[in-house]
Amino acid sequence: MRTKAGIRDGGEHGGAAPLYQGYGAAELDRQYNARATVPDATVYLRAYAEQSAAMRAALPCHCGVAYGAHEDEQLDIFPAPRPGSPVLVYIHGGYWRALSKGDSSFMAATFTAAGATVAAVNYSLAPAVALDHIVDQNRRALAWIHRHIAEYNGDAAKVYLCGSSAGGHLVGMLLAPGWQQAHGLPDSAAAGACPISGLMDLAPIPATHINEWARLDATAARRLSPLHHLPEQGGPLLACVGAKETEEFRRQSRSYADAWRAKGLPGEYLEIAGTNHFDVVLELARADSLLARALLRMMGLA
């Protein structure tokens, strides 16, 4: 059978010829079908939106701050109580085609109470724009944050990146080298990072249903894979994933952490027990959770 990407089905997990990591097309597609791993993903998507709306209603928030000219290029910023504070930049997931900054500030109370400024990033979605464009938007957002975050009590030298799923991928692309100078940034534009369930190697994506909107070929998949673009220097990394996620999502985070450490950089892989692809990130809203405590320690706010 031929897939949408024109690759023959196969592999030890269902067929004759493996496509990637020993998986045939059907099993590979299942591995990357995050919604199929839970009975109803909309339960979690509603939680993102409702909890984020509650944060905007309860906390001081500068909503819809423009970092670019397009209407999608906005931030929601929750200032820290004091100047010179660490900054948490959160990038939402949604497989590059769903969600927004409006779903991305559910952790604001946890981190502002601990003394951080929180910035939730909005960007345009596929297939209306290409993944290269989404990466560029997030890089411009980070550059804007470096220039302006002091106005919101943040310290540009203490910017920490976090994102879930596609947002984890975008975190990886912000850590990648070679783009910072054009945006007036130092080579290490982040003091540390916590990609959650990140897609760090996009090689399998052209062989899955995700390519209906990602529209990647093999060349683009490699160009846009954080695993193949690691920096020579960087701060601490916490590659996190839900213990109930598919083996491929767990392997993606594990491989990235391994590669980070192989470069001599400080990195850790963490599986959060009892969590899936969607609720693992909600652990950030609980100050006493393993994930929140680990990230707060990274930021010097434990």
N, C-alpha and C positions, 0 to 999 in steps of 0.2 A: 504494500500500500504506500502511496506517496503522501507526504504531509504537505501543508500549505507552503512550507519552505522548500519543497521539492526534494526532500531527503527520504530515503527508503526506511520504513519501519524496521525495527530489529533490536537485537541485544539480548543479553541473558535475562533481562526482565520482560521479555516479550517479543521474540522475533529472531531474525537471522544475523543482522549486522548492527553492532552498537553505534549509537550516535554520540553519546557523551557520558563519561563516567560509567560506561557499561549499560546504560539505559537505552531501550528502544523508544520509538517516538511516543507511543501511548503512555508508557510509564514516565517518561521524561515530562510530558505535558502534565501528568498528574502531580508530579513532584513540585511543579511550579504553579499549580492551581491553588492558591492560598485560600480562596473562598470555599473550596470543596473540603477543606480540612475542618470546618466547623458547621454545625447545623444551620446557623443563620448569621451571616456576617453583619447584617444590618443592625443587629443588637449592639454590636461594638461601635459601629459607625455613628449610631445615635448617641452612644455614651461619649464619644469624642466631642460631638457637636454640643450636647447639653452641658457637659462639664466645662467646655471652653467658654460657652456663653455665660455660665455662672461666674467664671473667673473675670470676664470682662465687666460684668455687672458689679462684682464685689471689690475689685482691686483698681487702683489707679492704672489707667491704660491709655496709651497714645495709639489709637486704632487707625489703620489705613495710612500709615506713614509711607510716602512714596520713596522708593530707592531707584526708580527709573521712570521713563516717560509713559510706558504702557499701563493701562488700568490694572493689569494683573500684577504689576511690580510694586507690591506693597508689603509692609511689615506691621504687625501688632506688637507694641513694645510695652513691657511692664517694668517700670524703673525699680531699681534697688532702693532701699531706704537711705543709703549713704553713697557719696561719690567714690570713685575708684574701686568699684565692686566688680567681681567676676561676672562674665556674661555667658548665658546659655542661649545658643542659637539653635532653634528647633526647626527641622525641615520635614514636612509631612510626607507620608507614603501615598498609596493609591495606585501603584503600578504606573506612575507618570500620567495617568489619565483621570484621576478622581481626587476629591477632597481639596481643601484650601486652608489658608491661615485660620479661617473660622472654626476649624476642627482641631486646632494645633496648640492650644494654650491651656489644656487641662492640668498641666503640671505647674502653672504659674505660681499658685499659692505656696507650694512646697519649696520652690527655689527662691522666690522673693523673700519669704519668711526667713530663709537661711542666709539671706544677704546678697542675692544675685539679681542682676537685671536679666529679663527673659525677652527674647525677640523671636516671634514666629514668622516664618518666611512664606510668602505667597509667590506662586509662579504660574505661567501658562501651562496648559495641559495638552498631551498628545490625544488624538492625532492632528489637532489643529496646528501644532508646532512640532518640530523635530526634537529629538532628545538632545542633540548638540545645543539647540537654543535654550532648552531648560537648564542645562549645565551652565551656559553662559549667564543666564539670569541669576542663578544662585551665586555665581562668582561675583557678579556685580553687586548683589545684595551684601555679600560679605565685605566687599570693598567699601560700600556705603557705611556699614556698621563700624568698620575701622575708623572712618573719617568722622562719624557723628555720634557714636555711642556714649561719649563723655557727656553729651547733652542730656543723657538719660541715666546718669550716675554709673555708667559702665567704664571699664578700663580696657582699651583696645589690646593691651598686652596680655589680657586674661580672658580671651574669647575661647569658649569650649563649644564644640559642635556636637549635635545629636540629631538623629533622624531615624525613621522607621521604614523598613522595606525599601521602596524606591527612594525614600529620604535617606536611608542608610547608604544607598549607592551614591547619592548626591553628596553626602558627607565625604565619601571616599574620593570623589572627583574634586572636592575642595582641598583635600589633603595632597592630591597629586601635584607633582612639580611642573614648572615650566610656564605657568600662566600668570603668576603673581606680579611679576615686574611690570607687565603691561597695565596692570590696575593699580600700580603704586603701592603694592603690598610687600612686606618682607617675605622671604622665602618660606618661613614658617608662619603662616597667618592664623594658626590656631594653636592654643596652648595645650590642647588635648581634645580627644574625640570619643564619642560613644555611638557608633553605628549599630542599630538594632535590627536584626533580621535583614541585613543589607544584601543587596545583589551586587557582589563584588567582582564577579566574572560573568560577563554577558554572553559568553560563547554559546550557551544552550538556548538563549532566547529566540533566535531565528527559527528554531525547530519546534516552537510551542505556539499556542494560541495567542500569547502575549504579543507576538509579532504582527498581529492584525492592526495594532495601533503603535507599537514601538517602531516597526518598519526598519529593522536593522539587517544589514548584510554582515558577512564575516569580518570585513574590514572595519566597519563602524562598531561592531560589537567589541573588537579588540581595542580600538581607539578609546572607547568609552568604558573600559573595564578598569576599575581602581586597582585590581590585583596586578595588572601589568604596568601600573604607573605609580610606583611607591616612591616616596621622598627619600632623600639621603639623610635628612634630619627631621625630627618631629617629636612632639610631646607624647604623653601616655595615651594609650589606646585601650578601650574596653569594647571588644566585639561581643555583643550580647544577642541571645536568641532564646525563644521559648522552647522548653524541653519537649513540648508536644507538637512542635513543627515537623515538617517532613525532613528526611535525611539530607536532602539537597540544601534546604535553607540552613540547616545546622552546619553542613559541610562548608557552605559559602563563608559563614562567619569564622569558622574554625580555620579555614585555609588562609583567610586574610590576616587573622591574628598570628598564625604561624609565619607567614611571609613578612609581617611587620617585625617580628622578633628576629627573623633571619637577617634582617638589615641592621641588627644591633639596636633596635628601637624598643622602648618599653611597651609591651602589649600583653593583654590578658583576654582569654576567651571565657565567657560566662553563660551557662545555660540556667534559665530561671525555671525551677521546678513548678509543674502544674499549670504553666501558661502556654497559650497558643500564639499563632501569628498576629492575632488582633489584640488580645488583652495583655500581652507582655508589656507593651508600651504604657498601658494605664498604670503599671507599677510605679511610674514616675510621679504619679499624683499622690502616692502614699509615702510620706516622709520616712516611715519606719521600714519600708521594703528594702530587700537586698539590693535591687537595682538603684533606687534613689540614693541609698546610703553610699554605694560605690561611686556614683557620679558626684555626689557632694564631696566625698573625700578627694576625688581627683581635682575638684575645683577649690580645695582648701577650705571647705565650708562644713566639714563633718562636725 
